[in-house]
Amino acid sequence: MKGFDPSNLFPMTKIAEIESVIEFVASINEQKDCLLSQDKTQDQPGILWFNIDVPKGHGIKAGDRVRVTIEKI
């Protein structure tokens, strides 16, 4: 279908976008790891950080810079 954009079927509202350096990667089990970006920002109320599980094979290591986007669909 010409001009069809599937992203319009499920419009998303962006809640937050966090760009940060990964502090460490923890192995949870044989299927997933946990990425943590906390640093010293936990003491600053306006700064966002995350602790999120991701499937193995992601290739991310401590020190890598990443972006996490939270959207409501």
C-alpha positions in Angstrom: 0.0 0.0 0.0 1.6 3.3 -1.2 2.2 5.8 1.6 1.3 3.3 4.4 3.1 3.9 7.7 2.6 1.1 10.2 3.8 3.3 13.0 0.6 5.3 12.8 -1.4 2.2 13.9 0.0 2.4 17.4 0.9 6.1 18.2 3.3 6.2 21.1 3.7 8.9 23.7 7.3 9.3 24.8 7.6 9.3 28.6 11.4 9.5 29.1 14.6 9.2 27.2 17.7 8.4 29.2 21.2 8.6 27.7 23.9 7.3 30.0 27.0 5.2 30.5 26.5 1.6 31.6 28.0 1.2 35.1 28.0 -2.6 35.0 26.4 -5.6 33.3 25.2 -8.4 35.6 24.4 -12.0 34.5 20.9 -12.9 35.7 20.6 -16.3 34.2 21.4 -18.2 31.0 18.9 -16.1 29.0 19.3 -12.5 30.2 21.6 -9.9 31.7 20.9 -6.8 33.7 22.2 -3.4 32.6 22.6 -0.7 35.3 23.2 2.9 34.8 23.2 4.6 38.2 26.6 6.2 38.8 26.5 9.0 41.4 23.3 10.5 39.8 21.2 8.6 42.4 21.8 11.5 44.8 20.4 14.0 42.3 16.6 14.0 42.3 16.3 15.4 38.7 18.6 12.8 37.1 17.1 9.6 35.7 18.9 6.2 35.8 17.9 2.6 34.9 18.3 -1.0 35.8 16.9 -3.1 33.0 17.0 -6.8 32.0 18.0 -7.5 28.3 18.4 -10.8 26.4 21.9 -12.3 26.3 24.0 -11.5 23.1 23.5 -7.7 23.4 27.3 -7.0 23.2 27.0 -4.1 25.8 29.8 -3.7 28.4 30.5 -1.4 31.3 31.6 2.0 29.9 29.4 1.8 26.8 27.0 4.8 26.3 23.4 3.8 25.6 20.0 5.4 25.2 16.8 4.0 26.7 13.5 5.3 25.5 10.2 4.6 27.4 7.1 5.0 25.3 3.5 4.3 26.2 1.6 2.5 23.4 
